[in-house]
Amino acid sequence: MLKIVSDASLSSRTIVRRVEDIGSEIVYQLKMKQSDIECCSLALDESTDIRDTALLAVFIRAVNKDFNVDKELLDLNPLKGTTRGVDVFKGGQALLKKMRMEDFKKYVSLCTDGAPSMIGCHNGLIAKVRDFNPDVIVVHCIIHQENLSAKRINIDHVNSVVVKTVNYIRSRGLNHREIQEFLRQPESQSEDVIYFTEVR
């Protein structure tokens, strides 16, 4: 088995082709299973890549009649132009239509980040989904909630020391490389020093 794996071609074109094949197979399987889906939930996250392109990540968790659960990344869809709630909704709706999963009555919950385009009460994504399914349960990202609760605890005296230390390490190349090498140990949770970001 090791011989077969080591002899496999790993050129960049081959890898891209294999990833596309795997993605196509996942989409095909989801389309075949969609008639058996009893209910499902979506998680949507809108973010920006390094080239300043807005991307909409859509994850689905679907349950069939036999209570088998499928969890998949449906798509990472670029959003052209603006990223208002209407735009995010149309992007998600087009994807679900392409997947033949546009029946919003089957969606029992929706998880989003806390962006105004997602949670706006009139034109946000949630408001648009509730036009089709008023009973949908909405959850905002748990990590975001943890950050907000941590913000309520006054730990400025700790944060200021941590931020200064991280900035010191990051600003000096040798120190940064040494820390990265140290963090590559198997039991480490991160491979680099993480910047502090404040949640509003």
Secondary structure, 3 states (H helix, E strand, C coil): CHHHHHHCCCCHHHHHHHHHHHHHHHHHHHHHHHHHEEEEEEEEEEEECCCCCEEEEEEEEEEECCCCEEEEEEEEEEECCCCCHHHHHHHHHHHHHHCCCCCHHHEEEEEECCCHHHHCCCCCHHHHHHHHCCCCEEEECHHHHHHHHHHHCCCHHHHHHHHHHHHHHHHCHHHHHHHHHHHCCCCCCCCCCCCCCCCC
